[in-house]
């Protein structure tokens, strides 16, 4: 996206729009998260950013801001049971805190990590009752912001993100264990069927020859 190529024209450098920059940084963030220690680095960065956003939102949120945040919370609660909708409303709730802070840099950083965030929430949502724990935390974060209690808001957000991180890693471990077990089960079943087919084939050839 940094170079524009058209038939019959020379390639030219594309002016770096904010949208393009965010897309490039998002791709870099996603790539970094797959490297050694990359996941923990992204999680640490998100923890510091979002806990700080909760702190700042609790300091400056207006009545209108609190109403919008409550709407995001209600939508998230209503989406429980629908994984796709729940993840979308989860992301929207967190994004609203960046909006409340009225700093375009915070919103841009949130957009940079949103793809990674969706991937993390998709994985952690596989854990039983994960959405219930998430909703419980979101309610606590909302109440702290609505009460204009920055210390509590920071604490609730930090605790929430640490829980999500643990659920994510446990879900990854379980997924790998389950998949590995399933692969071996299928392989053993297939090998057994293959041996039966081979024996039947040999027996058939023997009968034909006799």
N, C-alpha and C positions, 0 to 999 in steps of 0.2 A: 503493500500500500504506500510505500515511500517513493516509488517511481511509477509514472503513468506511461503506458505503452499503447499506442494506437497504430493501426495499419496506415502506411504511407506517411507517417510523421516520425520525427525523432523522439526518442525517449526523453522525458523531462522529469525533474524532481517535483514531487507534489508538495504544495504548501502544507506544513504540519498543523492541521486543525486539532482542536481539543479532542474531538471524537476519535481521530486517528491515533493521537498520542495515548489515549486511554486504552484503545484496542491493542496497541503495541505493548504497553506496560502490562496489560492483562495477560497477554500471551507469555511474556517474560515471567510474570508471577506464577503462572500455572506450570511453566517449565521448571522453575526453581523448586517448586514444591515436590517435584518427582525425584530430585537429586538427594544425595545423602544429607541428612539433617535438614533438608529443605522444608519438609512438613512442619517440623518444630519451629523453624525460623518464621514461617508464615503465621503459625499459630501465635507465636510470641508477639509479632508485629500487630496482629489483629487484637490481641488482648490489651496491649497498651493503647491502641487507637480507640477501641470501642469503650473501654472502661473510662478513658478520658472524655469521650463523647457523652457518655451517660452523666459524668460529673458536670460537664459544661451545660448540658441540656437542663439538668436540675437547677442550675444557677439562673438561667436566662429564659426558660420556657414561659411563654405567655399563656393566657387562658385558651386562646385559639390553638396554640401548639399542643396543649394537653388534650384538647378535644380531638385533634387529628391523631395523636398517638393512641388515644383510647379507641378510635375507629380501627386503627391498624391492629391493635390488640384483639378487639372483638372479632375482626375478620380472621385472625389467626386461630382463635378459639373455635370459631364456627367451622374452620377447615379441618379440624381434627378428624382423622379417619380417611382423609383423601390425601395421599402422600404428595402428589404434585401441587395441589392447592395449598397444602400446609407449608411446603418449602417456600413457595412464592410469597405467601403472607408472612412467613418467618423473616425472609429477606427484607420485605417491605417494612416490617416493624423496626428492624435494625437500621434501615436506611433513613427512616423518619427521624431518628435521633441525630443523624448527620444533617438533615434538613433544618432541624430546630436550632442547631449551632450556627447557622447562617454563614458558613465559611465554605466557599466553593472548592477549596483544596480538600476538605474532609470528604465532600461528596465524590470528588474525583478519585480519591484513594479507595473509597468504598466500592466504586464501580470497577476499580482495578482488580480487587480481590473477589468480586461477586461470583465469578465462574468457579473459583476454588471453593468459595463458601457453599455454593449449591451442591458441588460434588461431596463436600464434607457432610452436609445435612442429609443428602440422599443416602449416604452410607450409614450415618448414625441413626437415621430414622428406622432402619431395619431392626433395631433393638426393641424388644417388647416394652410398651409403655413409655418410649422415649419422648413421644409428643406430649404426654401428660407432664413429664418433668420439665420440658421446655416451656410449656404454657405456665406452669407454676412459677418458673423463673421470670418469664415475661411480665406476669402480673406484679411480681415483687419489684421489678425494674420500673414499671409504669408507676406504681404507687410511690416509689422513692422520688421519681422525677416530678410527679404531681404534687408531692409534699415539699418540693424544693429542698431536698436533702441530698446534697452532692456526695457526701461521704458514703451514705447508704447506697446511693445509685451506683457509685464506683464499685463498692463491695459486691452488690447484687450482680452487676454485669460481669465482673471478674470471676465470681463463683460460677455463674452460668456458663461462661466460655470454657472454664476449666472442666466442668462436667461434660459439656459437649465434646471436648477434646478426648476425654477418657472413653466416652461412649463410642466415638469414632474409631479409636485404636482397638477397642475390644471387638467392635463389629468387624473390623478388618481381619483380626486374628481368627474370629469365628468363621468368617466367610472363607478364608483360606483353608481352614481345617475341614470345614464341611465340603468344600469343592474337592480338596485332595482325597477325602474319604469317598466321595461320590465317583471320582474318576477311577479310583482303584476298584471300587465295587463294579462299575460298568466294565472295566477291563477284565476282571475275573469272570464276570458273567459271559462276556463276549468270547473269552478263551474257552470256556466250558462248552458254549454253543458251537464254536469252531471245531472242537475236538469231536463232538457228536456228529456234526456234518461230515467230517473227514472219515470217521468210522463207518457211517452209513454209506458213504461213497465207495470206500474200499470193499465193504461187504457186498455192495451191488455189483462191482466189477468182478469180484470173486464168483458170484452166482452166475454172471454172464459167461465167464470162462468155463465154468463147470457144465 
